[in-house]
Structure formats: structure tokens, C-alpha cells
């Protein structure tokens, strides 16, 4: 009897050393379904980033310096929308045409100097207060097409864009702090 209990105990100990997967039966598991991420879900708290397949282009207009309190006015096209004194604008332009005519309506000019616009798509960008269209076309070659020379411009505090884009577009008003400029000027004159 002792030998039988010892043998049974040894068998239980040997079985306990086996991995649990040795006892598992194979079961067909259905394929995992794709669940939309937060960026892909469309609710009132989420901006939907669309792709070119959807024939829309996400566009953002903003300031590189929130403290400058930049306010934009103008017209967005496709779909048409008038903006007035908005700090930032974001929309999905239909047919991949991010068309706009924007003006920097106001900003804290006492403390900041407007130095120009930057338009960017992917890793390409163009900056200034005016656009050299030949350079613009070269920089964005393969990204922008059907550029309308009459409606694509930087003109001081105004900017316009009329072109087709294969990537999301960002138009940014760029500023420098007058305090920084003043300190730099003073340090330059002291060193001379």
C-alpha cells in the first residue's frame, strides 16, 4: 500500500511539473477585428485625420507663438467657410484642394514681431513674407500640384493657397519676441 501511495504521489508530482499548455486542447480562435484608434473614431472630441483615398486633405492654420495672440480672418474653400478672429483653424478640404485666403487680423504687436509665414507638408516647408513660385513648386514637387499662381501667395500678413496636395498642410504665422530682438541688439552693440 505504501508503494502504491508513493507511486501515486510521484505521478502527481511529475504531472505537476508539466506545462499547462500540454493539457490544453486546440481551439480555433476567430481572427482579431480591427478596432479604430482614437484618431480614427469620429466623435465631437476627435479630429478625424483623413487620407488621400478619401479625397480630402487635412489643413491647419495656426501660430508658432501662442503668446503672440494671433487672430486669423479670411475665407476657406472646399467646403466654403468664413473665419473671423480665430486663433487656430483646422478642416478637411474636399478633393485634396486646401484652398484658403487668410489674413493675420491681429496679434500682440507690442511684444512680438511678425516675421512671415511657413507652409509645410510632410517634411517640406517654405517660409517668408512672399513666395517665389518657382522655388515653391520645386520644394513641394510631388506633394503639391495644379498650383494656381494668382491665388497662391504670401503678401505680408496675408496668405493664399490654391493647389492640390497629397499630404496634410499646415500654414503657420511665425513671430519673434521683441524682447529677444532688443536683448540681441543690445548685446551686439556692447561687444562692438
N, C-alpha and C positions, 0 to 999 in steps of 0.2 A: 504494500500500500504506500509506504514511504517513497519507493522508487517511482510509483505512478504519479504521486503528487509532485515529486521533484521533476519528473519528466514534463508534466503539465505546466509547472511553473517555468521551466526552461523554455518551453514552447511559447508561452505568453510573453516572456522577456524577449525572445528572438523576434516575435511578431511585432512587438512594440518598437523595435529598432528599425523596422521597415518604414520608408517614407509613406505618407498618407496617400500620395498620388498612385501608389501601387494598387490601392483598393478602389480608386476612382474609376467609374465607368465612363467610356467615351460618350459624350453627348454633343449633338450638332448644335452649335451656337449660331443664331442668326447674325448676319453682318451688322456692324455698328452703323447707325444712320448719322449723317452729317447734321450737327446741331449748329445753327447760326451763332456766330460770336456776337458780342455786344455791338461791335462796329457794323455787323451785317443786319441786325434787327432794326426794324423801322418803328420807332415809337417817338413820342414827343420829346424825349430827353436825349435822343441819339441822332447824330447827323449820319446819314447814310452815305458812305463813300461808294460811288458808282464806278463801273469800269467802262471802257470804250465799247464793249459789246452791247451795253445798254444805250449807246448813242447819247451819253451825257458826259459832261466834263465838270468836275468839282472845282469851284473857283472861290478864293478867299481874298478879301481886301482888308488890310489892317495896317497898324503902325508898328515899327520896330521898338518904339519907346512909349509904353503906356502912360508914363508920367507927362508926356507932351500933350495929352488930352486931345488927340487929333479927332476931328469930326469930318465925315465924308458926305458929300451930296452928289447927286447925278442920276444917271439912268443905267439900268441893267437891261439887257435884251436877252430874249430866248430863255425863259419867259420874261416879258416886259415887267419892270418894276422900278418905281421911282424911289430913291433914298434921299433922306434929308437929315443931316446932323447925326449920322450913325457912326459909332466908334469902330465897328467892325462889321463886315458884310460877308456872308457865305451862302453860296447857292450852287445848284446843279444846273449847268447850262445845257439846253437841249441841242441835239445834233452836233455835239462836240465844238460848238462855237461860243466861247466865253466872251461875248461882246459886252462892252461897257464904255461909258463916258463918265469919268469920275473927276471931282474937284475936291481938293483939300479945303474945306469950307472954313475951318478954324483950328487953331492949336495954341498952345502956350508960347506965344512968340516972345514973351518977356524973358523966358528962361531957356528956350530951345530955338535952334536954327534949322529950318527945313533944308536938307541938302540934296534931295532928289527922290526918285522912285526906284524900286527894284522890282523887276518882273522875273519870276522864276518858274521853271517846270522841270521836274526831275532834278538832276544835278547841274543844270544850266541856268544862268541868270544874266541879266543885263541891267546896269544901274546908271542913273544920270537924271538930268533935268530936261534932256532932249534925246531923241532916238536917231541914230544913224541907221536907216532901214537896211542898208547893205550888211552892216555888222549884225543887226538884229536877225536878219534872215540866215546869216552864217552861224550865229550862236545857236539858234533854235532849229537848225536844219534837221529834218527827220522828226521833229516834235510839232512844230507849227507849220501849217500850210495855208494856202489861199489867203495870204496876208494882204489886207486892203490898205494901201499906202496912205490913203486920205484919212482913214479913221483909226490908224494905229500910230500913236504919238505919245510923247512926254512933252509937255509945254509948260514949264514952270510947275505950278501947283495943280495943273490939270493933266489927266492921262486918259488915253483911249486905247481900246483894243478891239480889232475886228479881224479874227483869224480862226482857223480850225486848229484844235490841239488834241494830241493823242494822250496827253498826261494832264493831271490836275495842275492848275495855275494859281500862283499867289502873286498879288500885287501889294507891295509894302511901301508905305511912306517912311522915309528914313530921316532921322533927326540927330543932331549933335547938341550936347548941353552947352549953353553959352558960358557957364561957369568953367567947364573944362577948357573951352577955347580961350577964355580970359586967363586962366592959370597958365596954359601953354604959352600964350603970348608974353605974359609977364616973365616966365622962366627963360624964354628965348632972349628977351631984351636984357635980362640980368646977366646971362652968360656971355653976351657980346661985350 
